[in-house]
Amino acid sequence: RPVGRLIGSGHAPTAVAIVLDNSLSTSTIVDGTPLFRRLRSAALAAARHATPSDRVWLITADGRVVGGSSTAVADAIQRLEPVAGAGDLPAAVARAVGLVRGGGLSARHVAIATDGQATSWRRPTSVPDVGVSAFVPAGSPPPNHAVIVAEARPSRWTPRGSVVARTLGADSATYRIAIGGTGNAARTLARGIAVADGEIVVRAAPPERGWVAGSVELEPDELRGDDVRYFAAWIGAAPAVAVDPALGTFARTAVDALVQSDRLRAGSDAAMVPADALTKLPAMIVAPSDPVRVGAANRALERAGVPWRFGAARHETGTAREPATTAAKLIDGATVSMRFPLTPDGDATADTLARVGAEPWIVAGDRYVVIASPLDPSATDFPVRAGFLPWLAEAASQRLAGDGGVILEATPGARLRAPTGVQAIDDASGQAASIANGEIVAPDRAGVYFMRRGGAKAGAVVVNSEPDESSLARLPAAVLRSRFDGSDVTITADPERWANDAYTGSARRPLSTPILVLAALILITEAIIARGSGDPVEL
């Protein structure tokens, strides 16, 4: 090798992209240390193998890219830590392929350091004309317990509610549900033992009021990052609702039942009225039963500032469908035989809670809910379905209570559209940070981050890792190899070989030519010396 280096052999100038898996699963503790340290050490060795003629990049599972000298890339690797989510490894590899192909060098290689987690490598990745090597440390992952579901049901407690959680694991584990903060600042709401893969339901009426953070925690194990999962809830008095007698028996009976169960209160904080009788918000607005009243209903909507209008009555049977993202399907499947199609008036910022065909049937905005059919079985069977009462309670508490706001679920680093009027979001230290261009970037760290409207809390962004990240099963080497469609792909558990192959696996300069040239020079020199001495030369 020393002679080879002196005469110009070794590896040719190579474009190398190091893909370092820094997803949550790599923080698993194996033999007393996080697995990520082994991956980072291998990546660091690969970066330091580079010469000034090489081009080197670092691409992480969460999408960060660092390029430049081998020193700059090595410094970035040393500073790197696992994130609280899964990231996107196939996308990182695709980015790496693009970088090395555009690097201007004929030798191209993508070097991947990963734990080989099966859920991270579900889809294939195209690696045309690029060498690929993956370092996957040997060994099996340890057993793991995780909280994969934690949520408040409903999200607004009035003031009673439930915390629902689900755990992952081969056996039971002790849990703690905390509320009113995170870490040591939180108050214990409940403790118990979670059975393997079981659901936890804890009902409570805590004294806290307003927007609160909560968590479900398990005893620590080898993967600490999924032992805690966060949720948020709004806690306050049930909304006081007055029902207009013109709505009929079904609406009045439903509200009475919810008042008796403390889900609502009788009062005038909010109204449940036919649209033509609307005078103020907050209100649940129901389409008039008489088509003649549509004109009066639309004028009332305009006066109240509700940006929706009723169209002409449509007598045709359809089925109500909720958005796919709705967790509890309480409206889904309701039959609608008469409705007044809703159309937005101007720039209507609202949520469509249900559609009939392609048209909105129930919409909700700031302090209002609009239903496009009368609450009567002659128009829709929704009032006689089992989901009507829980939906009515949820809609009233979520949309008509005085302290409005929403909960947005996010994975670390996700981009979200900020709700109307939200100008800031709390950072990890609890300080309000302004929102630019109406977009919220979820923090990299799991937790509850309150949104702000005019300085007051207006909902929360709840950041948790993907549940799949808690499944630590790894792909066999042959299966991982099949996830890449290139012809030059190797999988190894040897970090030194992997770091070296990034440059010499497909970019080695052969020694045969310089050796033959050297041999020829030696023969010629020998001939000259022999001729000068008079000795015969045999060739």
Secondary structure by P-SEA (a helix, b strand, c coil): caaaaaacccccccbbbbbbbcccccccccccccaaaaaaaaaaaaaaaccccbbbbbbccccccccccaaaaaaaaaacccccccccaaaaaaaaaaaaaaccccbbbbbbbcccccccccbbbbbccbbbbbbbbcccccccccccbbbbcccccccbbbbbbbbbccbbbbbbbbcccccccccccbbbbbcccbbbbbbbbcccccbbbbbccccccccccccbbbbbbbbcccbbbbbccccccaaaaaaaaaaaacccccccccccccccccccccccccccccccaaaaaaaaaaaaccccccccccbbbbbbbcccccccccccccccccccbbbbcccccccccccccccccccccccbbbbcccccccccccccccaaaaaaaaaaaaccccccbbbbbbccbbbbbbcccccbbbccccbbbbbccccccccccbbbbbbbccccccbbbbbbccccccccccccaaaaaaccccccccccccaaaaaaacccccccccaaaaaaaaaaaaaaaaaaaaaaacccccc
